[in-house]
Amino acid sequence: MLMLQGHDTESLNKLLAVQAPPLPQWQSFIFPAVASTMAAPFSNPFGVAKTQAQLIQGKGGGILGFFRLAISTDPKIIQRGLFPVMMRETSQNLFRIGAYQPIMDCVHNCPENSSPPAWKRMVAGGISGALGFFICNPFEIVRTKVQAQPIAALGGTGIAATPTVGPYRIAQNILETGGTKGFFRAGGASVALGVVCTSVNLTSYTLLHEHALEKGYQDTPAVDMTCALISGFVSALAMNPIDVVRTRLFAGSAQGGMFQVAYQIFKTEGPSAFMKGFVPSFLRIGPHFVLTFAFLEQMRRMAKDHNLQRAREAWILGIFKSMDQDGNGEIDEQELQSALQAADPSRDSATAKKIARDVFVVADYDKSGSIDLDEFTHAACTQKLDHIIQEQQRVALFRSLDTDGNGFITEDELLEGIAHKFQGSDERTLQQDMRRILQQADTNNDGKISFEELCAVFDSLEDLQDSRLLRNRAHIAGVPAL
């Protein structure tokens, strides 16, 4: 595969109408799992503080009191339960964030409106959140039981110090006493928490992120982190009441169903009890979301750049092969001249020959009388082959759509090309796409598009959806031999 390191890839990006293909499905699932797991060690100390605070009935020592006591007793306490926390983050966000976009695509199958409304985002987030929180429930139970083990004097309990029971032993106890069902204790509360957390979190984050970009802010980690922090605060407010109930169910300090425990808390401790642990909860969720989305967006950017570079490489290689008629890995002047005349039938042989000679002056670096792939790539990256590349794009696009080779793109051929690009789209949407393209390109209204008509609108398609459709169609079809 042709490599572009050392070349001006930014200029090539402007030159080629090649867009990065969407992230593979596996990356959409794996990236959130990895990003959130990487953030876990930074936010876990506040998770321990939150769990301890939510279990105290009455007034506790506060978050500063917890950290003072934990550090004076055993500094390792602040990272208590880190392993099940990391396992929870991996399993949870594999689906909580990973499944969000696929579910959104099903909920919002509407190409005419690229930005889904808030209620659809909340529906998609609620479904993916319920799935993610239910799947991670075994790790969350173990995490809670590990972190809930008392620390000396915290909350006035006077129970002595550092836990002696680790996550593996706790998991064994759960299995021995309750079987596999024991790992899904309070599953209803987990699902409810997942629905609230994810619907609020991803809806607010995506809306804030899109709004920032619309206002002219650059797509940078600073924007990611700011949006994530605001989203974390809103999410912490929304989920804290359910989290208090679930924590007590997990730890075994309350008995009954989710609503029964909630009623007991309200009756004995008052409504303010549902906001216990909010400060450490936000101090965990806020930085955790900030780091998770910062890591996640950066991973996505790196993957997009990599995929875009590979798309450019494949595209320019296809252009080169289409001009290399004898397949010897080099383009001579005669082959270049033939390609120029095929791209523009109105161009006479003398003009094509002159252009070919001018190209060889700038592209044939070793003066061998032919242009190899490296020379062609370098010249393309420095925009010395701008007009030739653009002409070959038009030829490639037209030939990929003109499937019967009669020199015209008919309605059926255009519809087939659109359907191939957007597999799974409904027929009504495909028909609308086809009519919009025909309306702009078919200037003589004969119901078909000639090569000249396509060239006239190739660079002036104003509708982004149409432009992306045509250009991606050419890229997918490849460049047929001239």
C-alpha positions in Angstrom: 0.0 0.0 0.0 1.2 3.4 -0.9 2.4 5.5 2.1 2.0 9.3 2.3 4.4 10.0 5.2 6.4 13.1 4.5 4.0 14.5 2.0 1.6 17.4 2.4 -1.5 15.5 3.4 -3.5 18.6 4.2 -3.1 19.9 0.6 -4.1 16.4 -0.6 -7.2 16.5 1.5 -8.2 19.8 -0.2 -7.4 18.3 -3.6 -9.2 15.0 -3.3 -13.0 14.7 -2.7 -12.3 11.8 -0.4 -14.0 11.7 3.0 -12.9 9.4 5.8 -15.1 6.3 5.9 -17.2 5.9 9.1 -15.5 4.2 12.0 -15.8 0.4 11.8 -18.4 -0.9 14.2 -15.9 -2.6 16.4 -14.1 0.8 17.0 -17.4 2.4 18.0 -17.8 -0.2 20.8 -14.2 -0.6 21.8 -13.1 3.0 22.0 -15.7 4.0 24.8 -14.8 0.9 26.8 -11.0 1.7 26.6 -11.5 5.4 27.3 -13.6 5.0 30.4 -11.4 2.3 31.8 -8.4 4.6 31.4 -10.3 7.3 33.3 -11.2 4.9 36.2 -8.1 5.3 38.4 -8.4 9.1 38.4 -12.1 9.1 39.5 -12.2 6.0 41.8 -11.2 7.8 45.0 -14.3 9.9 44.8 -16.3 6.8 44.0 -15.2 5.3 47.3 -16.1 8.5 49.1 -19.5 8.6 47.5 -20.3 5.0 48.5 -19.2 5.6 52.1 -21.3 8.8 52.3 -24.4 7.2 50.8 -24.4 4.4 53.4 -24.2 6.6 56.5 -27.6 7.2 58.1 -27.4 10.6 59.7 -24.7 13.2 59.3 -21.2 11.9 58.3 -17.8 13.5 58.2 -18.1 14.8 54.7 -15.7 14.2 51.8 -12.8 15.9 53.5 -13.3 13.8 56.6 -13.3 10.7 54.5 -10.1 11.4 52.8 -8.4 12.5 56.1 -9.5 9.3 57.8 -8.7 7.1 54.8 -5.2 8.5 54.4 -4.5 8.3 58.1 -5.7 4.7 58.3 -4.4 3.3 55.1 -3.8 5.4 51.9 -4.6 2.4 49.7 -8.3 2.7 50.8 -8.8 5.6 48.4 -8.3 3.2 45.5 -10.4 0.4 47.1 -12.2 -1.7 44.5 -10.3 -0.4 41.5 -10.3 -3.7 39.7 -14.1 -4.3 39.7 -14.4 -0.5 38.9 -12.3 -0.9 35.8 -14.2 -4.1 34.8 -17.5 -2.2 35.4 -16.4 0.7 33.1 -15.3 -1.7 30.4 -18.4 -3.8 30.3 -20.7 -0.8 30.9 -19.5 1.6 28.3 -19.0 -1.1 25.7 -22.7 -0.8 25.4 -23.7 2.4 27.2 -21.8 4.6 24.7 -20.9 2.0 22.1 -24.5 1.1 21.3 -25.7 4.7 21.5 -25.1 5.6 17.8 -26.4 2.3 16.3 -29.6 2.7 18.3 -29.8 6.3 17.3 -29.5 5.3 13.7 -32.6 3.1 14.2 -34.5 5.7 16.1 -33.6 8.6 13.8 -33.6 7.2 10.2 -34.2 10.7 8.7 -31.5 11.9 6.2 -33.3 15.1 5.6 -32.7 16.2 9.2 -29.1 15.2 10.2 -29.4 16.5 13.8 -31.8 14.3 15.9 -34.0 16.1 18.4 -33.4 15.9 22.1 -36.2 13.4 22.8 -34.7 10.9 20.3 -31.3 11.3 21.9 -32.8 10.5 25.3 -34.6 7.5 23.9 -31.4 6.1 22.4 -29.4 7.0 25.5 -32.0 5.4 27.7 -31.9 2.1 25.8 -28.1 1.9 25.6 -27.8 2.9 29.2 -30.2 0.3 30.4 -28.3 -2.3 28.5 -24.9 -1.2 29.7 -25.9 -0.9 33.4 -27.6 -4.3 33.4 -24.6 -6.0 31.9 -22.2 -4.5 34.3 -24.3 -5.2 37.3 -22.2 -8.1 38.6 -19.1 -5.9 38.7 -21.0 -3.0 40.2 -22.3 -5.2 43.1 -18.8 -6.5 43.8 -17.4 -2.9 43.6 -20.1 -1.6 46.0 -19.5 -4.3 48.6 -15.7 -3.8 48.5 -16.0 -0.1 48.8 -18.7 -0.2 51.4 -16.6 -2.1 54.0 -16.3 0.3 57.0 -13.4 2.5 57.9 -12.6 3.1 61.6 -14.6 6.0 63.1 -16.3 7.0 59.9 -19.8 8.0 60.6 -19.3 7.2 64.3 -19.3 3.4 63.7 -16.1 2.8 65.5 -15.6 -0.4 63.4 -12.0 -1.1 62.8 -10.1 -0.5 59.8 -8.9 -1.7 56.5 -11.0 -4.3 54.6 -9.7 -7.8 54.6 -12.2 -9.1 52.0 -11.1 -8.5 48.4 -13.2 -8.5 45.3 -12.5 -12.2 44.4 -13.7 -13.4 47.8 -16.7 -11.2 47.7 -17.7 -12.6 44.3 -17.3 -16.1 45.7 -19.6 -15.3 48.6 -22.2 -13.8 46.3 -22.1 -17.0 44.1 -22.3 -19.3 47.1 -25.2 -17.6 48.8 -27.3 -16.4 45.9 -26.0 -18.2 42.8 -25.8 -16.3 39.6 -29.0 -14.4 40.4 -27.0 -12.8 43.3 -25.0 -10.9 40.7 -28.1 -9.2 39.4 -29.5 -8.1 42.8 -31.3 -4.7 42.4 -31.1 -5.1 38.7 -34.2 -2.9 38.3 -32.4 -0.1 40.1 -29.4 -0.5 37.9 -31.6 -0.4 34.7 -33.3 2.7 36.1 -30.0 4.4 36.9 -28.7 3.5 33.4 -31.7 5.0 31.7 -31.4 8.2 33.7 -27.7 8.5 33.6 -27.1 7.8 29.9 -30.1 9.6 28.5 -29.2 12.8 30.4 -25.4 12.4 29.9 -25.3 11.7 26.2 -28.1 14.0 25.3 -26.6 17.0 27.1 -23.1 16.2 25.9 -24.0 15.8 22.2 -26.2 18.9 22.2 -23.6 21.0 24.0 -20.8 19.7 21.7 -22.8 20.4 18.5 -23.9 23.8 19.8 -20.2 24.7 20.5 -19.2 23.8 17.0 -22.1 25.7 15.5 -20.9 28.8 17.4 -17.5 28.6 15.7 -15.5 26.8 18.4 -12.9 24.4 17.1 -13.3 20.7 17.6 -10.6 20.4 20.3 -10.1 18.5 23.6 -10.9 21.8 25.5 -14.4 21.8 24.0 -14.8 18.0 24.7 -13.8 18.5 28.3 -16.0 21.6 28.9 -19.1 19.9 27.5 -18.4 16.7 29.4 -18.0 18.6 32.7 -21.4 20.4 32.3 -22.9 17.1 31.3 -21.5 15.4 34.3 -23.0 18.0 36.7 -26.5 17.6 35.1 -26.1 13.8 35.2 -25.0 13.7 38.8 -28.1 15.7 39.8 -30.5 13.4 37.9 -29.1 10.1 39.0 -28.1 10.7 42.7 -31.5 9.7 44.2 -31.6 6.4 42.4 -27.9 5.8 43.1 -28.6 6.2 46.9 -31.3 3.5 46.7 -29.2 1.2 44.6 -26.1 1.6 46.8 -28.0 0.6 49.9 -29.5 -2.4 48.1 -26.1 -3.5 46.8 -24.4 -3.2 50.2 -27.3 -5.0 52.0 -27.9 -2.2 54.4 -31.6 -2.0 53.2 -34.0 -4.7 52.4 -36.9 -4.8 49.9 -37.6 -3.6 46.4 -36.4 -0.4 44.9 -39.5 1.6 45.6 -39.9 0.1 49.1 -36.3 1.2 50.0 -36.9 4.6 48.5 -40.0 5.0 50.7 -38.1 3.9 53.8 -35.3 6.5 53.1 -37.9 9.2 52.6 -39.8 8.4 55.7 -36.9 8.0 58.1 -34.4 10.4 56.7 -36.4 12.9 54.7 -36.0 13.9 51.0 -32.6 15.4 51.5 -31.2 11.9 52.0 -31.6 11.3 48.3 -28.9 13.8 47.7 -26.4 12.2 50.0 -23.0 11.8 48.5 -23.8 14.3 45.7 -20.5 16.2 46.1 -18.3 13.1 45.9 -20.6 11.7 43.3 -20.1 14.8 41.1 -16.4 14.9 41.9 -16.2 11.3 40.6 -18.6 11.7 37.6 -17.4 15.1 36.5 -13.7 14.3 36.1 -14.6 10.8 35.0 -16.7 12.1 32.1 -14.2 14.8 31.3 -11.4 12.2 31.0 -13.6 9.6 29.3 -14.8 11.9 26.6 -11.4 13.6 26.1 -9.8 10.2 25.6 -12.7 8.9 23.5 -12.9 11.9 21.1 -9.1 11.9 20.7 -9.2 8.2 19.8 -11.9 8.9 17.3 -9.9 11.8 15.8 -6.8 9.6 15.4 -8.8 6.8 13.9 -10.6 9.2 11.5 -7.2 10.6 10.4 -5.9 7.1 9.9 -8.9 6.0 7.9 -8.9 9.2 5.9 -5.2 8.7 5.0 -5.9 5.1 3.9 -8.9 6.3 1.8 -6.6 8.9 0.1 -4.0 6.3 -0.5 -6.5 3.9 -2.1 -8.1 6.7 -4.1 -4.9 8.0 -5.6 -3.7 4.5 -6.3 -6.9 3.9 -8.2 -6.3 7.1 -10.2 -2.8 6.0 -11.0 -3.9 2.5 -12.1 -6.6 3.9 -14.3 -4.0 5.9 -16.2 -1.4 3.1 -16.4 -3.0 1.4 -19.3 -0.4 -1.3 -19.9 -0.1 -2.1 -16.1 3.7 -1.8 -15.9 3.6 0.4 -12.8 4.6 3.6 -14.7 2.7 6.2 -16.8 4.4 7.4 -20.0 3.4 10.5 -21.9 1.2 8.7 -24.4 -0.8 7.1 -21.5 -1.2 10.5 -19.9 -2.2 12.1 -23.1 -4.9 9.4 -23.7 -6.2 10.0 -20.1 -6.4 13.7 -20.7 -8.4 13.3 -23.9 -10.8 10.8 -22.3 -11.5 13.1 -19.4 -12.3 16.0 -21.8 -13.5 14.9 -25.2 -13.4 18.5 -26.4 -9.6 18.7 -25.9 -7.7 18.1 -29.1 -4.6 15.9 -29.2 -2.2 18.8 -29.5 -3.5 20.4 -26.3 -3.4 17.1 -24.5 0.1 16.5 -25.6 1.3 19.9 -24.4 -0.4 19.4 -21.0 1.2 16.0 -20.7 4.7 17.4 -21.4 4.1 20.2 -18.8 3.1 17.5 -16.3 6.2 15.5 -16.9 8.4 18.6 -16.3 7.1 18.8 -12.7 6.3 15.2 -11.9 9.1 13.1 -13.6 11.6 13.9 -10.9 14.2 11.3 -12.0 13.8 12.3 -15.7 13.3 8.7 -16.7 10.6 9.5 -19.2 7.9 7.9 -17.1 6.1 8.7 -13.8 6.0 5.9 -11.2 3.6 5.7 -8.3 5.9 7.6 -5.8 6.4 10.4 -8.3 2.7 10.6 -9.0 1.8 10.6 -5.3 4.3 13.4 -4.6 3.1 15.5 -7.4 -0.5 15.0 -6.4 0.2 15.9 -2.7 1.9 19.1 -3.8 -1.1 20.0 -6.0 1.0 19.9 -9.2 -1.6 17.4 -10.7 -4.6 19.3 -9.4 -6.5 19.5 -12.7 -5.6 16.0 -13.8 -6.8 14.4 -10.5 -10.1 16.4 -10.7 -10.7 15.3 -14.2 -10.1 11.7 -13.4 -12.5 12.0 -10.5 -15.2 13.1 -12.9 -14.4 10.2 -15.2 -14.4 7.7 -12.4 -17.7 8.9 -11.0 -19.5 9.0 -14.3 -18.3 5.5 -15.3 -19.3 4.0 -11.9 -22.8 5.3 -12.4 -23.2 4.7 -16.2 -23.4 0.9 -15.7 -24.6 0.2 -19.3 -21.8 2.3 -20.8 -24.1 4.2 -23.2 -22.7 7.6 -22.2 -25.6 8.7 -20.1 -26.7 8.2 -16.5 -30.4 7.3 -16.4 -32.8 7.6 -13.5 -32.6 3.9 -12.8 -28.8 3.9 -12.9 -28.7 6.9 -10.5 -31.1 5.2 -8.2 -29.1 2.0 -8.2 -26.0 4.0 -7.3 -27.7 5.8 -4.5 -29.2 2.5 -3.1 -25.7 0.9 -3.2 -24.2 3.8 -1.2 -27.1 4.0 1.4 -28.0 0.3 1.9 -31.0 0.0 4.2 -32.5 3.4 3.3 -36.2 3.5 2.5 -37.3 3.7 -1.1 -39.0 7.1 -0.6 -35.7 8.7 0.7 -33.7 7.2 -2.2 -36.2 8.6 -4.7 -35.9 12.1 -3.2 -32.1 11.9 -3.4 -32.3 10.9 -7.0 -34.7 13.7 -7.9 -32.6 16.3 -6.2 -29.5 15.3 -8.1 -31.4 15.1 -11.4 -32.9 18.5 -10.9 -29.5 20.1 -10.5 -27.5 18.1 -13.0 -30.0 17.5 -15.8 -29.9 21.0 -17.4 -31.6 20.0 -20.7 -34.4 18.1 -18.8 -34.1 15.0 -20.9 -34.3 12.7 -17.9 -30.7 11.6 -18.0 -27.3 13.1 -17.2 -24.5 13.4 -19.7 -20.8 13.5 -18.8 -20.7 17.2 -19.6 -23.7 17.9 -17.4 -22.1 16.0 -14.5 -18.9 18.0 -14.9 -20.8 21.3 -14.8 -22.2 20.6 -11.4 -19.4 18.4 -9.9 -17.9 21.3 -7.9 -21.1 23.3 -7.3 -23.5 20.8 -5.7 -24.8 22.9 -2.8 -26.6 20.2 -0.9 -24.1 18.5 1.3 -26.0 15.2 1.2 -25.9 15.1 -2.6 -22.3 16.1 -2.7 -21.3 13.5 -0.2 -23.4 10.9 -2.0 -21.8 11.4 -5.4 -18.2 11.8 -4.2 -18.4 8.7 -2.0 -20.0 6.7 -4.7 -17.0 7.4 -7.0 -14.6 6.4 -4.2 -16.5 3.2 -3.4 -16.8 2.2 -7.1 -13.1 2.7 -7.7 -11.6 4.1 -10.9 -12.3 1.9 -13.9 -9.7 1.4 -16.5 -9.7 4.0 -19.2 
